[in-house]
Amino acid sequence: MTADSVIALLENGRILTTPVLRAAVARLAPPMDTVASYHFGWIDQAGRPADGDGGKAVRPALALLSAQAAGAPAETGVPGAVAVELVHNFSLLHDDLMDGDEQRRHRDTVWKVHGPAQAILVGDALFALANEILLEHGTADAGRATRRLTTATRKLIDGQAQDISFEHRERVTVAECLEMEGNKTGALLACASSIGAVLGGASESDADALEEYGYHLGLSFQAIDDLLGIWGDPATTGKQTWSDLRQRKKSLPVVAALAAGGPASERLGELLAADAKNSGLIETDAFSEEEFALRAALIEEAGGREWTSQEARRQYTTAIAALDKMDMPDEIRRKLVGLADFVVVREK
């Protein structure tokens, strides 16, 4: 698929799901409905209509495609697409607060504009809405879909807890990092990739194949995100330069560099050990831009950047192979591969 075809696919997912998503958010009591609308980019800080796109819409597109992979109309996957988007945004609201991120999608984050209490409450409300949207259908397939969503949400929360704990550790293994990212990112993409099929009556084995595709796609997605978290252009990411280094994240490039050995790896380890020792005494805000540039250079010299890029490709290959475990229309397979391509090359 061409890039334009993938963008059209994402836009179609947005068109089908946004009205249902807006209707779900409208159920919230004031001021949570307004705060959520700001988060999604539908209004600005003053409550005026805005043209925010609410993100890339990869997860809704996957949910709709998974319904089609099971032989159902794309519309069958809309409740699943909306539920996954609600859970995803619940996690963003809480993550932004926990990480202290002041910008998302080139706008001030909810906690900065409306306060931490609203960020927590609205996040909780979106999670509740996600389950409500699915369960109100009252079918056995809706119950199956809800079980997959709640399991994915629990894993997502596990991953966030692991991520936070890693910030205060001197060393994290590559295996631990992959487990954390599989929980934090892979689990929900796995759910998005299967939930439409479940709503369409797919067998458990077919749903599992799609879930495997989404899980490894999520790991590939996160590996690319880790690269962008250090070397991404702020004009594209909407975050500060060296954003993950500022937050002391033990992301894949950092962990891989520390495991590589050699002078650059050892020097990086010394710097991070000093950070851990002085945690609470010296904040990363006190570091100069040259300090962050040095750390990024050490990670790259130790091989962390290249290893992570290769890992993204490895996870992509595993994701595509999982599609062979399910019979589906060739056109839908091509679109799922095209979406995976879009995820892997988005840093370019």
C-alpha positions in Angstrom: 0.0 0.0 0.0 1.1 3.6 -0.6 1.4 6.1 2.2 -1.7 7.9 0.8 -3.7 4.6 0.9 -2.7 4.0 4.6 -3.7 7.6 5.5 -7.0 7.1 3.7 -7.5 3.9 5.7 -6.8 5.7 9.0 -9.1 8.6 8.0 -11.9 6.1 7.2 -11.5 4.6 10.7 -11.7 8.1 12.2 -14.8 8.9 10.2 -16.6 5.8 11.4 -15.6 6.0 15.0 -15.5 9.7 15.9 -19.3 10.2 16.0 -19.7 7.3 18.4 -16.7 8.4 20.4 -18.2 11.9 20.7 -21.5 10.5 21.8 -19.8 8.4 24.5 -17.9 11.4 25.8 -21.2 13.4 25.9 -22.5 11.0 28.6 -20.0 12.3 31.1 -21.1 14.8 33.7 -19.8 18.4 33.5 -17.1 19.4 33.6 -15.6 16.0 32.6 -17.3 16.1 29.2 -15.6 19.4 28.4 -12.2 18.3 29.8 -12.4 15.1 27.7 -13.4 17.1 24.6 -10.3 19.3 25.1 -8.1 16.2 25.5 -9.4 14.8 22.2 -8.8 18.1 20.5 -12.4 18.9 19.7 -12.3 22.2 21.6 -9.6 24.6 22.7 -8.9 25.9 26.3 -11.7 28.4 26.0 -14.3 25.8 24.9 -14.3 26.9 21.2 -14.5 24.3 18.5 -11.0 23.1 17.4 -9.8 21.0 14.5 -7.6 18.5 16.5 -7.4 15.1 15.0 -7.1 13.1 18.2 -4.0 11.2 17.1 -3.1 8.8 14.4 -6.2 6.6 14.8 -4.2 3.4 14.3 -6.1 1.5 16.9 -9.6 2.2 15.4 -8.4 1.2 12.0 -7.1 -2.1 13.4 -10.3 -2.8 15.1 -12.4 -2.2 11.9 -10.0 -4.3 9.8 -10.1 -7.1 12.3 -13.9 -7.3 11.9 -13.4 -7.5 8.1 -10.8 -10.2 8.6 -13.4 -12.3 10.3 -15.8 -11.7 7.4 -18.0 -9.1 9.1 -18.7 -5.5 8.0 -16.2 -2.9 9.2 -19.1 -1.3 11.2 -19.3 -4.3 13.4 -15.9 -3.3 14.9 -17.0 0.3 15.7 -17.9 -0.4 19.4 -14.6 -2.2 19.8 -12.7 0.6 18.1 -14.3 3.2 20.4 -13.7 1.1 23.5 -10.0 0.7 22.7 -9.7 4.5 22.0 -11.3 5.3 25.3 -8.9 3.0 27.2 -5.9 4.4 25.2 -6.8 7.9 26.1 -7.5 7.0 29.7 -3.9 5.8 29.8 -2.6 9.0 28.1 -4.4 11.3 30.6 -2.8 9.4 33.6 0.6 9.0 31.9 0.9 12.7 31.2 0.3 13.5 34.8 2.6 10.8 36.2 5.4 11.7 33.7 4.9 15.4 34.2 4.5 15.9 30.4 3.2 19.4 29.6 2.6 18.9 25.9 0.7 16.3 23.8 0.0 16.7 20.1 1.4 20.2 20.3 -1.1 21.4 23.0 -0.9 21.7 26.8 -1.9 18.5 28.5 -5.1 18.2 30.5 -3.5 18.2 33.9 -1.7 21.4 33.1 -4.8 23.2 31.8 -7.5 21.7 34.1 -5.5 20.4 37.0 -4.4 16.9 38.2 -7.8 16.0 39.7 -9.6 16.4 36.4 -7.0 14.4 34.6 -7.4 11.5 37.0 -11.2 11.7 37.1 -11.6 12.0 33.3 -9.2 9.1 32.8 -11.2 6.9 35.2 -14.4 7.9 33.4 -13.1 7.0 30.0 -12.1 3.6 31.2 -15.6 3.0 32.6 -17.2 4.2 29.4 -15.1 1.7 27.4 -16.6 -1.2 29.2 -20.1 0.3 29.1 -19.9 0.8 25.3 -19.1 -2.9 24.8 -21.4 -4.4 27.5 -24.5 -2.5 26.5 -24.8 -4.7 23.4 -25.6 -7.6 25.7 -24.3 -10.3 23.4 -22.0 -13.2 24.1 -19.5 -11.8 21.6 -19.6 -8.4 23.5 -18.8 -10.3 26.7 -15.9 -12.0 25.0 -14.6 -8.6 23.7 -14.9 -7.0 27.1 -12.9 -9.8 28.7 -10.1 -9.2 26.2 -10.3 -5.4 26.7 -10.1 -5.6 30.5 -7.2 -8.1 30.4 -5.4 -5.7 28.0 -6.1 -2.8 30.3 -4.7 -4.6 33.3 -1.5 -5.4 31.4 -1.3 -1.8 30.2 -1.4 -0.7 33.9 1.2 -3.3 34.8 3.4 -1.9 32.1 3.1 1.6 33.3 4.0 0.5 36.8 7.0 -1.3 35.5 8.1 1.7 33.5 7.9 4.0 36.5 9.9 1.5 38.7 12.6 1.3 36.0 13.3 5.0 36.3 14.7 4.5 39.8 16.8 1.5 39.0 20.4 1.6 37.8 20.1 -1.4 35.5 17.2 -3.0 33.6 17.7 -6.0 31.4 16.6 -6.1 27.7 14.1 -8.9 28.6 12.6 -6.8 31.4 12.3 -3.8 29.0 10.6 -5.9 26.3 8.2 -7.3 28.9 7.3 -3.9 30.1 6.7 -2.5 26.6 4.7 -5.6 25.6 2.4 -4.8 28.5 2.4 -1.0 28.1 2.0 -0.9 24.4 1.6 -4.3 22.9 -1.3 -5.5 24.9 -3.7 -2.7 23.8 -2.7 -2.9 20.2 -3.2 -6.7 20.4 -6.7 -6.0 21.7 -7.4 -3.5 19.0 -6.3 -6.0 16.3 -8.7 -8.7 17.6 -11.6 -7.0 19.2 -13.5 -6.3 15.9 -13.1 -9.9 14.9 -14.5 -11.1 18.3 -17.5 -8.8 17.9 -17.9 -10.3 14.4 -18.1 -13.8 15.9 -14.5 -15.0 15.1 -13.2 -18.2 16.7 -10.8 -17.9 19.6 -8.0 -19.2 17.5 -8.6 -16.6 14.8 -8.8 -13.9 17.4 -5.6 -15.1 19.0 -3.8 -14.9 15.6 -4.9 -11.3 15.2 -4.0 -10.6 18.8 -0.5 -12.0 18.2 -0.1 -9.8 15.1 -1.1 -6.7 17.2 1.1 -7.6 20.1 4.2 -7.8 18.0 3.2 -4.7 16.0 2.9 -2.9 19.4 6.4 -3.9 20.3 7.6 -2.6 16.9 5.6 0.6 17.4 7.1 1.1 20.9 10.7 0.5 19.6 10.2 3.3 17.1 8.6 5.4 19.8 11.7 4.9 21.9 13.9 6.1 19.1 11.7 9.2 18.7 11.8 9.7 22.5 15.5 10.4 22.2 16.2 11.5 18.6 12.8 12.7 17.4 12.2 16.1 16.0 10.1 18.1 18.5 8.2 19.7 15.6 7.0 16.1 14.8 6.7 14.6 18.2 5.2 17.6 20.0 7.6 16.9 22.9 10.9 18.4 24.2 14.2 17.3 22.7 15.7 14.2 24.5 12.3 13.8 26.2 12.9 10.2 27.4 16.3 11.1 28.7 14.9 14.0 30.7 12.5 11.6 32.4 15.3 9.0 33.0 13.4 6.4 31.1 15.0 3.0 30.7 13.8 2.6 27.1 15.1 0.1 24.7 18.0 2.2 23.2 19.3 2.9 26.7 18.9 -0.7 28.0 20.5 -2.1 24.8 23.4 0.3 25.0 24.0 -0.6 28.7 24.0 -4.3 27.8 26.4 -3.9 24.9 29.6 -3.4 26.8 32.6 -1.3 25.6 33.8 2.2 26.6 30.6 4.1 25.5 28.4 1.6 27.4 30.5 1.8 30.5 30.6 5.6 30.5 26.8 5.7 30.0 26.4 3.3 32.9 28.5 5.5 35.2 26.4 8.6 34.4 23.1 6.7 35.1 24.6 5.2 38.3 25.3 8.7 39.4 21.8 9.8 38.6 20.4 6.9 40.7 22.6 7.8 43.6 21.6 11.4 43.5 18.0 10.8 42.8 15.9 13.5 44.5 19.0 15.7 44.9 19.6 16.6 41.3 16.8 16.9 38.9 17.3 16.4 35.1 16.0 19.9 34.6 19.3 21.0 36.0 21.2 19.3 33.2 22.4 21.3 30.3 21.5 20.5 26.7 25.1 19.4 26.2 24.6 16.8 28.9 21.6 15.3 27.2 23.4 15.4 23.8 26.3 13.5 25.4 24.1 10.8 26.7 22.3 10.4 23.4 25.7 10.2 21.6 26.9 7.5 24.1 23.8 5.5 23.5 24.3 5.6 19.8 28.0 4.9 20.0 27.3 1.8 22.2 24.9 0.5 19.5 21.6 1.2 21.3 20.1 3.1 18.5 20.9 0.5 15.8 19.8 -2.4 18.0 16.5 -0.8 18.6 15.9 -0.1 15.0 16.7 -3.8 14.2 14.4 -4.9 17.0 11.6 -2.9 15.5 12.1 -4.8 12.2 12.2 -8.1 14.0 9.0 -7.5 15.8 7.4 -6.3 12.5 8.4 -9.6 10.8 6.9 -11.6 13.6 3.7 -9.6 13.4 3.3 -10.2 9.7 4.0 -14.0 10.1 1.1 -14.2 12.6 -1.4 -13.2 9.9 -0.6 -16.6 8.1 -2.4 -18.3 11.0 -5.8 -17.1 9.9 -7.7 -17.3 6.7 -8.8 -13.8 5.6 -9.5 -11.9 2.4 -6.4 -10.9 0.6 -7.4 -7.3 0.5 -7.7 -7.2 4.3 -4.3 -8.9 4.7 -2.8 -6.3 2.5 -4.2 -3.5 4.5 -3.0 -5.0 7.8 0.5 -5.3 6.3 0.2 -1.8 5.0 -0.6 -0.5 8.5 2.3 -2.4 9.9 4.6 -0.8 7.3 3.3 2.6 8.3 4.1 2.0 12.0 7.7 0.8 11.2 8.7 3.7 8.9 6.9 6.5 10.8 10.2 7.9 12.1 11.4 8.8 8.6 
